[in-house]
Amino acid sequence: MIKFFNLLITSRLVIISIGMITFTPAVLTQVSDRDISPEDIKIAIENVTSNYYIPFDVTNIGRVDSSLANSYTSISGANIYEYLEALTDISLQSKANGDVLWGRIQGGPYERKASEYVKNTFETWGFEDVQMQEFPLTCGVWVPSSVDLSVQQGENQVTLTSAATGYPSGVTPPGGLTLPVEYVGFGTAAELRGKDLKGKIALLYVRVFDGVLMHSGLASANRIATETNAEGIILWMDLPGNAKHATQLYTPTGWVDSIPWTSIGFEDGAYLRRLIDISDDDSQPVVNLFVEGEFRTVGTSQNVIAVLPGTTDENLIITAHIDGFWEAVLDNGTGVAALMELARYYKNIPQEQRTRNLIFLVTGDHETCGSGGSDFYHNRNPEIIEKTALAIQLEHLGAPGNKNSLNMLVTTNALAPLVPFISNGNYSVRDAMQRMVDNYGIVVNRNSFTTPAGDVDGLIDIPSAGFIQTGYLYHSEIDSLDWYKPEDLERLTRAHAFLIDEVNKIPIEEIRESSVVGDLPPPYSSPDVMELLRVW
């Protein structure tokens, strides 16, 4: 792999024709190790893309069972995409405002604008008594005022454009840090042994398991922060491309915020590593790191609640969180847009045909602690929780299947696999979800979590179910509307309507039978999961 990155593809091409197919393989030439720039890898990738690949645009798989072809037909992908565009436009207003960490950030004005948009839309549809409930931020929110990383190369200063610090961090002193950078590999105990990082910034290679939620840096960055004398950390993310990512650095006891850190994309990291490779021991590259900001604990967020009465006193909660980083399409514009279309659909179903009350809960204050809005709703409404059969979460829907190929993001003709979760392992709910998956051709993992996953963490006294996935677009600045198709979102939303109707056939006693809700922590805060990461 190192040899590949030491090669630059030139424009000298040889044409080879086989039958009707013409190939134009590139000629590779050795580039001087001393003559490098941040663009080298980008140019090589672009040339590989243009020379070795041709478009192969095929239809996404996902065939709806023919018996359901005429079901839920008023649920419209065009409508869902319209809501999604409106939510994305609100995020882009934050970018235009110059916010360093932009998007529908919890506790901020653009989260509120998005909540107001949902509330106003519900009211336009004729929902009565739509509520927007204000509540204090549960854990607070990290608000960076400056995140910048550059490297001195001779007399030149090169800015690494993918630097981002999306979660709580230590801050640099006034004027930032200007220090040599030292590569520490994966930051394992063995790789750190004997290294003196005093007066240096550590460049840490981070293996990503599934997007930026689960990665090796959760253990190794904490090790560097607590067991070495490093002055700062640069997390080189093993992700395709060179995007900014809102990467979490958390431990079972709190955030890694005793030391300033930032994450960078693969291409910027490869450039920085190559500079280190070719430098002498006494002439390591010098970086300028600025991380300025504060963790605000004072502020408010909002929940939006709309209720459709049924014919019983039992409830079904359909929920999605509205805050998110950057354009926040995957996390979680798609979930909110699908929820809105489900609300519009069921609003047009006569009350006598609705069994349980349908509570549409759009929560805020999610990204820092995972369940700010659902915590508040749970604690404020014990009488509703007592009569609720199930909470169905809508989150991270409709992203294309993708893989990392030579640091290129390659998409597939299937949607990214969704991971099912059923908080108490209830077999009746599981069977309903299996019917939903089979009937609507949904790509899923063949196992499911038995704990909450996502914003339903706060609804601890009722069973919850849904799907979630992270992947390469998750918390990424490259996540945009271009990746999503109305027909995919339509099929997924109709599938959730099918699930709602199937669950409403199951008695509340059966859903709650023998359940021990909330007995396990979510996977991302499990001590056992953290133990698995200690190897890094």
N, C-alpha and C positions, 0 to 999 in steps of 0.2 A: 504493500500500500504506500510506503514511503517513496518507493521509486515512482509510483504514479504521480505523486504530488511534486516530484522533482522534474517532471516532464511538462512541457508546454506544447499544446497542439498547434501546429502552424496552419497556414492557409494553403500549403502545397498539397494538392489532392490528386489521387490516382483514381480514375474511373474504372470500375469493374462491372461488366454487364453479364447477368445470368438470366437468359430468357428475356422476359419483359421487365425484370426488376433491375434497377440500376443502384449500385452502392457507391458511396464516395468515402472510402476510409481515409482517415487523416494520417499524415506523416508526423511522427513524434520526434522532437529534437531535444537534446539535453540543454538545460538552461543553467547558466552559472549560478552556483549557490549564493554568490555575493550579489547577484543582480535580481533581486526579488521585490515584489510589491504586493499590496493586499489584493490586487486585481488578478494575480496569476491563477489562483485556484478558480476564481469566478470565470475567467476566460476559458480555462480548460474544460470546466463543466459545461459552459455554453457551447463550446465546440463539439464536445462529446454528444450533447443533446442534438445539435443540428446535423452532425455527421453520422451518428449511429442509430438515430431513432426517426421514425416517421409517424405521423398521427395515425392512431388506430382507435377511432371513436365508435364504440359499440354501446348498445343500450344497457343500462343498469339491469341486473337481474332483480327479480322480486315480482313474482306473478301472484296475483290475488286469486284465491280459489273461485272458480266459476260460479259457485252457488252464492257468492257474496258480491258479484259484479254489480248488482243493482242496489246494494246496501250503502247507506251513508253517502249517497251521491251528492248531497248538497254541501258536503264538506269540500271546500275548494282550495286547491293548491295556490291558485292566483290570489285568493284572499290572504292565505297564510304568508305568502311572499310579500304582500303589501304591508302587513303588520311588521314583518321582519325588516323591510326597508325603512319603515318609520323609526323603529328602535335603533337601527344602524345609523340613520341620519342624526339622531340625538347624540350618539357616541362621537360622530364626526364633528359635531359642534364643540365638543370638549377638545378635540385636536386643534380645531381652528382657533380656540381660545388660548392655545399655547401651553396647555397642561403637560407637564413632563410625563406623568403617568396618566394617559388620557383614557376616556371611556365613560361608561355609566358607573363611576366609582362610588362605592357605598358611602353614604353620608354626604355626598356631594350634590351639586345642583342638577347634574345630568341624570343621576339616578332618580331624583325627584321629578324631573321633566318626563322621564319614561313612565314613572308610576302615574303621573297625571294623564298622560296619553292613554294608558290602559283604562283608568277610571272614566275618562270622558267618553271613550269608545263604548264601554259597557253601558253608560247612561244613554248614549245615542241609540243603542239597541233596545232600550226600554227596561233595563234592569232597575228595580226599585231599591232604594236605600243602599247604593254602592258606597262602601266605606273606605276611606284612606286613613289608616290609623298610624299616628306618629309614635315613635318609641326611641329611647336613648340607644346609641350604639352599644352593642353587647361587649365587644372586646376593644374597639377602637379601629383606626385605619391608618396605614402608612401613607404619608403624603410626601414624596420626594420633590424637592425644589430644583435639584440639579443632579444629573447622573452623566458623567463624561469620562471617557477613557481614551488616552492617546499614547503613542509610543514614539520615543526619540530614535530616529534612524540617521546617524550622522548629524548633519545640520538640519535635517527635515523632521517635522513632527506630523505623524500620520494618525488621524482620528479613526478609532474603531467604532463604526456606526451602530453596531448591534448591542452596545452596552445598555443594560437595563437592570434596575433594582426594584422589583415589584412588591417586595415584602419587607418587613422590618429589618433594618441593618444598622450597624454602627455607622457613624458619620466621620468624614475626614476633617482634619483641622482646617482653619481658614487658609485658602490657597491650595487645598488638596494635598495629596501625597505625591512626591516625585522620587521614586525609588527603583532600584533594580528589581527585575522580575525573575523568579526562579521556578522552573517546572518541577512539580512534585508528583507527576503521574496521577494515579488514582487516589493518592493521599492515604494509602493503607499504612498501617503501623510500620510495616517493613520498609516502605518507601520513604517514610519520614524519619526513620531511625538515623541518628547521626547528623541530620541536617540542621544547620543554624540559619534560621530565617529572620533573625533580628535585622531590622533595617531593610527588609525585602517584602515584596508582595508575591504571594504564592499563586502560580498558575496551576489550577486543578482540573484534570480531565474528568468529566462527569458522564458516566454511562447512564443513558436514559432508558428506563424499562417500558414506560407507556406514557409518553408526554412528560410534562414537567412536574407532574404530581408525585410520581415515584421515580427516584433516581439515586445513584450511588452517593451523590453529594450530601444527602441528608445525614449520613454517618461521617463521611470524610471531612466535610467542611466544619462540622462541629469539632472533630478531632483537631483540626488545624487551629481553630479558634481557641480551644481550651487547653491544648497540650503542647503548643509551639509558641514561639515569640514572633510569629509573622505579624506584619503591620496591616495587611489586607489580603483579600482573596479575590481572584478572578476565576469564575466557574466557566470552563470551556465545555459547552453543551454538545453532546453527541446527537445533534439533530440535523436533518437535511437543510441546506441553505444557510442563510446568514441573518435570520430574523431576530428581532427582539422578542424575549419571552418573559412573562411574569412567573418567575421561578420561586417556589417556596423553599425556605430553609427552616425547618422546624424540628424539634426534638420532643420526646415525651414530657419534658419539663418547660418548654417554651421555645421562643425564636432564637436563632443564631444571630444575635444583634450586639455582641460585645466587640465586633470587629467590622470595619467597612468591607462590603463585598459587592460585586456586580457579576452578572452573567453575560456571556458573549456568545455569538453564533459560531458554528463550526468553522466557517471560512476565516473569520477574524482570529479564532483560536489557532488554526493551522498556520496562519501567517506569523502570529506571535511565537508559536513553538519553533517554526523554522528559523526565525531570527535568533532564538536561544541556541538552536542546534549549531548555527554557523559562527556563534560568537566565541571568543576566548574566555577562559575562566574568569579573568579579571576585567572583562568588558561586556558584562551582561547587558541586554537591552534595558533601558530605563523607561518606565511608564509614568504617566501623570493620571492619577485616579482622583476623581471628585465624586463623592456621594454625600449629598446634603439633603436634609429633610427632617421630618418629625413624625412621631407616632401620636396621632390625636385620639384622645379618649373621650373628648367632649364633642357631642354632635348628635344628630338624629337621623333615623332612616324611617321607611314607611312600609306598611303592608297595604295592599288593595284587596278588598274582599267583596265578592258578589255571590248571592245565594239564589238558587232556584229551588223553590219548595217542591217536595214530592208528595207522596200519599202516606208516608209513615213518619215517625219521629226520629228515624235513624238517618245518619249522615254518611256521605262519601266525600272526602276532600281530594280535589285535584289541584296540585300545587306546582309552582315553578318560581325560581328566584330571578330577579330582573337585573341585578348589578353584575358588572363584569368589566374586564380589561380590554382596551383597544376597541375594535368594532364589536366584540363580544357576540359574535354570531353563534358559534357553537355553544359557548358558555356565557349566557344561556338564552340568547335571542330566539333560537329555534324552539326551546321549551315554552317560552312565554307566548310566542306566536301560535304554536299548536294549542295551548290552553285557551287562547282567545277564540280560536275558531271552534273549539269544542263548546265553549260558552255560548257562542252565537248559534251553533247547531242545536244544543239542548234548549236554548231559549225558545226555539220555534217548535219544540215538541210539547204537545198539550200536557198540563200538569198531571192529569189522570193517567198518563202513560209513563210518568216518572215515579219510580218507587221511592228510593231514598232522596233526601234533600242533597242537592249537589252544591258543594261549597268550593268556589273558585278562589284560590288563595295565591296571590302574587306577592312574594316576599322580597324584602330588601335585606341589606346587612349580612350577606352570605360569605363573601370571599375571605375575610380574615379568619373567622372562627368556624364557618361552615353552616351555622344554623341560627343566625341572629333573629331573623323574622319568624321562623317557625318556633323558636324558643318563646318569643313574646306571645305569639298566637296561642300556643299550648298553655302558657301560664295564665293568660287572661281569660280563657274560655273553657274552664274545666267541665262545665255542663255539656258543652258541645263535644268535647273529647270523649266524655263518658258514653255518648250515644253514636260515636263514629265507628263504622265497621272497618274502614281501611283508608289510608292516604295513598294516592297514586301520584308519583312524581314524574314530571316531564322535564328531561334535562339532556343536553348534548345530543340532539337528534340530527340525522341527515347528513353527516360528514361523509365524504367519499372514502372508500377503502384506500389505504396508502401504505407505502413502504419506503425505506431509505435505501436507495440504490446508488452507490458511489457518491454519497452526499447529495443526491438529487431526490426530490420528492416525487415519487411515481404513484399515480392513482390507478385504481382498478375499476372494473365495470360492476362492482357491488359496493354497497354502502359499508362503512366501517362497522365491524361487528359490535353490537351492543352487549353489554354485560348485564344480565338480569339480576335483580336482588329481591328477596322476600324476607322482610326483617325477622320473622319468627319461623321461617321454614315451613309455612303452612302449605299442605299438599293440595288443598282445594284451590287456593290462589295460584299455586304453581301450575296446576292443570289448566286453569283458565288462561294463564300466560302462555302455556305451550300451545293451546288452541289458537290463540292470537298470532303467535309466531308462525305456526304451520299454515294458517289460512291466508296470511298476508305476506308470506315469503320474506320474512325479516331475518337478516343475518345476525346471529348471536353466538356468544360463547356457549359451549356445551355444559357449563356448570354455572351456578348462580351463587351470589353472596347470601348469607343468612343473617346479615346485619344491614342497617340502613346505609345508603350510599348517596351523599348529596345533602340537600337542604332539609330533608325530612329527619335529619339527626335530632332536631329539636322536638319532634312529635313522639316522645319516648313512651307514651302510655297507650299507643295504638299501633296495630300492625301497619306496615308500609310496604309498598312494592313499586317496581318500575325498572327502568333500564338506564345505563350510564356508560359512557366511554370517554376516554381522553384523547390519546393519539397526538400526532404532530401538529395539528392545528390548534390544539387546546392552549389557551393563555398565550397565543402567538399573535404578533402584529400582522402576520400574513393571513390570518383568518379573516375572510371577507365574503361578501355575498356571492362572488363568482364561483365558489366551490359548491353551492347548494342549488338544487333543482326543485321547482314547485311540485312536480309530479312525485318526487321522493317524499317531500314533506306532507303532501296530501295523503299518500298511502300510509305513512306512519301515523298520521292523525286519525285517519279512519280506523286504523288498527287499534288505537287507544279508545276510540268510541266503542268498538267491539268489546274491548276488555272491560270498560265501564259497565256495559250491559251484561256481560257474563258474570262479573263480580256481584252485580245487583241481584243475581239469582241465588247467591249463596247466603244462607242465614248468618246473621251476625255472630251467633253462638258458635257456628262451625268455623268461621274465620278466626275467631279468638280462642278456639278450643285448644287447651294445653299449651297456650303460647306463653313464653317468657320474654316479653318485649323489652328490649334495651339491655339484655343480659351480657352482650358482647359489644366492645367499642367498634366503631367503623374501622375498616382495614387500614386506613391511612393514619390512625392513631393507636393501632394495636401494638402492645409491647412485643408480641411475637413477630410481627412484621418488622419492627425496628431491630429485633435480634437478628433477623435474616440479613438486614442491611449492614450489620456490624462487620461482616467480612470485607467490606469496602473501606 
